[in-house]
């Protein structure tokens, strides 16, 4: 396996590692929204993934992080309050 293939494999594994817990995060957001006393009219979830690679002495270390942004909106009408 060449260097490029090793880097691609490491990046793929890092992406899998970063995305793995997002399923439970999405489930938690859904549970929180649906069990709310006043659930929002609209909910959007934005997922961001960042992968970085650090090469030291020929050893590849790939790191990743995820960002979750939840936006909720309520359409307030005359009966709101």
C-alpha positions in Angstrom: 0.0 0.0 0.0 1.4 3.3 -1.1 1.6 6.5 1.1 -1.4 8.1 -0.7 -3.5 5.0 -0.1 -2.5 4.9 3.6 -3.4 8.6 4.0 -6.7 8.0 2.3 -7.4 5.0 4.4 -6.6 7.0 7.6 -8.8 9.9 6.5 -11.6 7.5 5.8 -11.3 5.9 9.2 -11.1 9.3 10.9 -14.3 10.4 9.1 -16.0 7.2 10.2 -14.8 7.8 13.8 -16.1 11.4 13.7 -19.5 10.5 12.2 -20.2 7.4 14.4 -21.6 9.3 17.4 -23.7 11.7 15.3 -26.5 9.2 15.1 -27.1 9.3 18.9 -26.7 13.2 18.8 -29.5 13.4 16.1 -31.7 11.0 18.2 -31.1 13.2 21.3 -32.1 16.4 19.4 -35.2 14.7 18.0 -36.2 13.4 21.4 -35.7 16.8 23.0 -37.7 18.6 20.3 -40.6 16.1 20.2 -41.0 16.0 24.0 -41.0 19.8 24.4 -44.1 21.4 25.8 -44.0 24.0 23.0 -42.1 22.3 20.1 -40.8 24.6 17.4 -42.5 24.9 14.1 -39.1 24.4 12.3 -35.9 22.6 13.3 -32.8 22.4 11.2 -29.6 20.6 12.1 -26.3 21.6 10.4 -23.4 19.1 10.6 -19.8 20.1 10.0 -16.9 17.8 9.9 -13.2 18.8 10.0 -10.4 16.3 9.3 -6.8 17.2 9.8 -3.6 15.3 9.2 -0.3 15.5 11.0 2.8 13.9 9.5 5.7 13.5 11.9 8.7 11.3 11.0 6.6 9.4 8.4 3.9 8.6 10.9 0.4 9.7 9.9 -1.9 10.9 12.6 -5.3 11.9 11.4 -7.7 13.8 13.7 -11.3 14.8 13.3 -13.9 16.9 14.9 -17.6 17.5 14.4 -19.7 20.5 14.9 -23.5 20.3 15.3 -25.6 23.5 15.0 -29.3 23.2 15.9 -31.7 25.9 14.9 -35.3 26.0 16.1 -37.9 28.6 15.1 -41.4 29.3 16.4 -44.0 31.1 14.4 -45.6 33.3 17.0 -49.2 34.0 16.3 -51.9 36.0 18.1 -52.5 33.2 20.6 -48.8 32.9 21.5 -47.8 33.9 25.0 
